[in-house]
Amino acid sequence: MENQAGSRGSADGAGPNRKPWIPSTCGPAAAESPDSPSGSHVEWCKQLIAATISSQISGPNDSRVSKRINLTNLPALRYGTQQNNVPLLPGESVQTTVKDVMYICPFNGLVNGTLTITDYKLYFRGVDRDAAFTLDVNLGVISRLESISIPNQGEDTRGLELVCKDLRSLRLAYKTQQSQVDVLEVLSRFVFPLSQDQPLFAFLYKEQFPVDGWKVYDPVAEYKRQGLPNESWTISKINSSYEVCETYPSVLILPTNVTDEDFRRVCAFRAKHRIPVLSWIHPESQASIVRCSQPLVGPSDRRCKEDERFLQIIMDANAQSHKLTVFDARQNSVADTNKAKDGGYESESFYPNVELNFLEIPNIHVMRESLRKMKDVVYPTIDEAHWHSAIDQTHWLEYIRLLLAGAAKMADKLESGKTSVVVHCSDGWDRTAQLSSLAMLMLDSYYRTLQGFQVLVEKEWISFGHRFAARVGHGDENHANSERSPLFVQFIDCVWQMTRQFPAAFEFNELFLITVLDHLYSCLFGTFLYNTEQERTAKEVQNTTVSLWSYINSQPEDFTNPFYVNYEHHVLYPLVSSRHLELWTSYYARWNPRMRPQMPVQQTLKELLMLRAELQRRVEELKRETASSHSLSSSPDHSPSPTHTTGTPLHTAV
Amino acid sequence: MLSLGSGGGKAAKPSFVSYVTPEEIRPEKETAKEEKHPDLLPGEMVFCSANTVLKLTHDEMSQHGVFGTLLCTNFRVSFTSAEEPGDVMAPLFKNKLYGENDIPLSCVDSIYGVYEDKRKLITGSFVKNKYPSKIIIHCKDLRVFQFALTFCKEEDAKRIFQGIIHHCLEPKPLKNVFAFSFCENTAFPGVQMQQRTMMFEQVEDWAADLSRTKGNCQLFTANENFDLSQHLPQFFIVPPNVSEADMMAFQGKGIPLWCWSHQSGCALFKTASLPLLPEENDQNAFMDKMHIAVADNYLCSVKIEDLSDTLPPIQDIQLSYNKFKQLFLIENTNDFWVSDMKWMSSLDTCGWLDTIKQCLQKAVQVVECLEKENTNVVIMEEGGSDLCCVISSLVQLMLDPFYRTLPGFQSLVQKEWVAGGHNFLERCNQLHMKDKENVSPVFLLFLECVWQLFQQHAPAFQFSETYLTVLSDSLHVPVFCTFLFNSPYHRASNFTADSPHVHRGPVSWPTVWDWSVQFDCKAQDLLINPLYVEKPKQPGRPSHRSKHQRQLSLPNSVFKTPPKKGFFKEEADSLKKILRVKRISRWMLSPDSPQPSSSIREFYEMWQSKPLDYHGLLLPCLEGPAVRVWMQRYLRWIQEVQIFGGGLVTVLSKMSDLLDQIQGLKRQLDCHDCTLALTHQRNWAQIIPAESDRSSVRLSSSFPFTNMRHNWSYKPAFPTGFLQTFMYSGDMADKEDDAPETVV
């Protein structure tokens, strides 16, 4: 196999050395191709690294491997041009190049090289001995720039720390006199374009993908898929100019037979005017998931007859049950605090037949703090001695468990209880989005497909006004803003936990989830920009930026799970026991080179599928041959391949 | 025996079936069923029984359950019930020796009695006249049984309780272990069933292994009748300079016993250490002599590893496992959720995972010596047959792909553990000795380490996770000779001396490797790993030989950190120092840091940066998150954590199906080649099985240890409400989500 450094001699830059899996005519090579395990391991690493776009490709010691990981045939983005050996995306331009920069790598030690800053990324390439080393970090991922002091090195040595949103920190040291420009200044100009009134890179990116991702989500088509409108629910254009609720989408599903007057009253009674609207309807029982914000009950227990009736109508829309369950995502105590501040929750005594449940999920600040603690545990080195306790103390998995449990309770209510559920938190755009989208993922197998998941994110998160801009802080330098919180990351983590428990139930793979998260920050695509649909429409995001789904759907094979079987009518309840929840190390701890994944099972499966296809092809060929030799009694050009060697399989069953 | 008579009439059932394999006993099984008795094995007899015992289901502390008969035989505690829905499909993975409601006597871990709602651990000769209302049995394979005796006749209840206590907890002589009466009454075809497993009972196996690894040592046969030492195996291999006189010096202690040779010529030895007292010059001199013997002849250096310096003593291993297993011996749902809350931190506090990690780490260190530095390694400890066995087997597993095949792995266990004289009988406490000083799950620790390697590099192993789990269970099935003795001498002396078998010549006891004793063919398929990537065969050469030659040998130079040069050359060092001052020690893995693991980390990284070869060197990742809990073994019986329609099995079953199809296609192609004409046209649909019975949607994550479900009526389980109060949320919790802009 390809393991030996010595044995392969001149096989440097070995990419081309790899043989195609099964040469069409040559049997022996097929069976004995040294290709598979090691080759595909590299292939996998390539993919994973590519997904992160920024890549610490390999240590400086080993140039062989890194040469193989060559950026041009990654499933990632195509680079249009090159300038000074820096691969550039269409629309990307080099801003400055600084020589003699030192990258202080926590894993490989110090690396000398040249730093290039473009309007999209920071590109560091080692020189001399470290020539194989590259670091490619998009600027969007950087949360804050901090100069670090490097004393006793003279006035001219500066240190810089780039604290990133994806749980790593990069440290650079450079000389000021050598470079004309100040690295920190250039960087901050392009890392935080919004603070300088400059456009995000997404508006400069000029790539043309064969598929248009903006067409993925059409709300009317999606509701039609769910069987809407029907006699109880109607597709309403009441919010078409975002006048009723500026953070809601233009297309809403509302109960039929609600007068405009009643409707306005309900609006006024719900925080941010986020009225109860339908998100999903059960195809059989007609039980539905309805989302909204908290009712403005206040300390004096205000009532709103119209709101009470509104929920009654929602309950009545489902003939199977005479109950309605309201899930308040918050902790009961916090909901009470909110009530004192004019917010609140539905009182069971005012809303007949309503059952109120608190899911006890802490707020966005707790989540932010939890992820911050986790960074300390996983980066730069993994806390070895007390790994489990250290993770335990971040409480991250506990919150994941709460979210999954909450969503599973909702799904169970709908599925077994045939009861409609209403879910809200305070404003209905954070925990509400997490819970409704997770419950929908459990209930509806469509959302577990590659396309369906995109629809789910577009619908529950983007169109319903999860405040991406505020929570992520795209291009904004105010890193301490308390509105930032990793709620979408938490959601994707929950999805990942589900894919781990049900490895065959999802059409997309882990690479897809990581890619989505990387582009949550990258500002390369327009998908996650801005807070609301209204803003996106105003900025013409669809006309001026590229959708993340354009990129994904142009090469779906890279993001597809080969084990996928459609669990069509199965509701998937993830287990909410800590024993089955695990830290997503291939995302959170991926910067640690020792945590690089081993070759995953998917790769073996892909190879086997190819092998099967090849064997099927050969059998078909033989059949045709036999058929034709029967009729023509000669088949000179397709002499049977020497298939006897297939008796030595690469993979053997038993 | 206490209650031999009490079983009376029931024990009269013919239990003597001679010279038939277990498969042939079937006709008799039918008659057994009518008596509502379990199908007794040959040589098995019932000691006592009680009717109307209620077996409680593990559920919400409820009193739900099934009525039936509880009995105690010389093999097991067994519960049979007419009520038990004999429904479901025949379980795919049925053990032929014991069923799901049977507990082999040596599998009983502890017994609790519930007296008026007080749960007491029964330690043996406890209150003879009082019997509890409920017996709770914790098994070594982590099952938990609860039997209520409240509905039985008092006399029956007393008798069954005392019977179970006596046979499960009281010390007994070796001859009373069920294996003896089982084998007396059964004949096994013997050797040929063990396939290619080398038993290391014959001199040829040792010779073959020595020559396979091209070792340059001498094979000693003088101990064939244990004339030299009772501590040494019959055959063993030592460095060339060790003489027969040396063997006698300290009853075989201190002799470096060859384990395995690296292609570079260096080798791994293990030895039972001599107590090194400063005034005992004889012993010191002897040890020196032995080390020189190891070194000189190879003209290479020797590294001596005293395992007791760095690894925990076996008593600590036992303690830590005892704490760990409690996390899985779940008696009811409430317990489950309570322990679930503390799960992560309990994993750390019991230290079992850390023990596993330490062993793997030590093994990697030894591998590094052999592979990178080409140094001979001698590992030692008192006795030389506990952690020495763990480390030496792990080292061989990492270095030699032969041992990752099924026969290879079994040969390894035979070589290092069985022939190597691991005290299985004492460590597993098969005889229920009261003195627990020598009890320790050392072999299980080894299997745990193997599992860690397996879960990280599944395609490198021919055997499956299920294989490892079943092997760990088989340790407590008192039928196999493999785990019944303390040493080859112990075994031999029990066969020859006053053995009743002596007249039958060499006794053909089943070894655990004779998997047909426990499983039928179909179930045995599950012991094979569908992910295994077989080595492409080299034409004309025996495959295992060439495997060995393909070991990765790393040039020494690449390990040296390349000197940094360039602009910062002169500043780099001082910069490093400065950076380290402010909390940066975590940032720089400096080579001079006192961390002992930094060298093996580097070794791992070096190895990792090469393309992975499943037939070459295999190293485990030892970072915190990489060492996991062996889910299948520990969680298989816990209902709350079964994922219906999920788990890794969904992946594996798809792989198996695909492999079957590929085999089918290959056969078709081969068949083509023979005839060179296609006479019958076959459709794909015929080859591809329609929805096989292992269809992933139907399986649960505990497969194959739980039965399949037909329906999907499954309610998700949620933690009980009051637990929420344990939850921490801190002072952030009261903050508004979007503080600046509160309610409009």
Interface residues (C-beta under 8 A of the other chain):
Chain A: M1 E2 N3 Q4 A5 G6 A31 E32 S33 P34 S36 P37 S38 G39 H41 V42 S58 G59 P60 N61 D62 V65 D100 M102 I104 P106 F107 G109 L110 N112 V127 D128 R129 I150 P151 N152 Q153 T157 R171 A173 K175 A271 K272 L296 Q331 S333 V334 T337 N338 K341 D342 G343 E360 P362 N363 I364 H365 V366 E369 P380 T381 I382 D383 E384 A385 H386 W387 H388 S389 A390 I391 D392 H395 L397 E398 A405 A408 K409 A411 D412 S416 C425 S426 D427 D430 A470 S482 E483 Q501 F502 P503 A504 A505 F563 V565 Y567 H570 L572 Y573 P574 L575 V576 S577 S578 R579 H580 E582 L583 T585 A589 N592 P593 R594 M595 R596 Q598 M599 V601 T604 L605 L608 L609 L611 R612 L615 Q616 R618 V619 L622 K623 T626 A627 P640 T643 H644 T646 G647 T648 P649 L650 H651 T652 A653 V654
Chain B: F336 D340 M341 W343 M344 S345 L347 D348 T349 L353 D354 Q456 H457 A458 P459 D525 I528 P530 L531 Y532 V533 E534 P536 K537 R550 L552 S553 L554 P555 V558 T561 P562 K564 K565 G566 F567 F568 E571 A572 S574 L575 K576 I578 L579 R586 W587 M588 L589 S597 R601 Y604 E605 M606 Q608 S609 K610 P611 L612 D613 Y614 H615 G616 L617 C621 E623 G624 P625 A626 V629 M631 L635 E640 V641 Q642 I643 G645 G646 G647 L648 T650 V651 K654 M655 S656 L658 L659 D660 Q661 I662 Q663 L665 K666 Q668 L669 D670 H672 D673 L676 A677 L678 Q681 W684 S696 V697 S701 W712 Y714 K715 P716 A717 F718 P719 Q724 M727 Y728 S729 G730 M732 A733 D734 K735 E736 D737 D738 A739 P740 T742 V743 V744
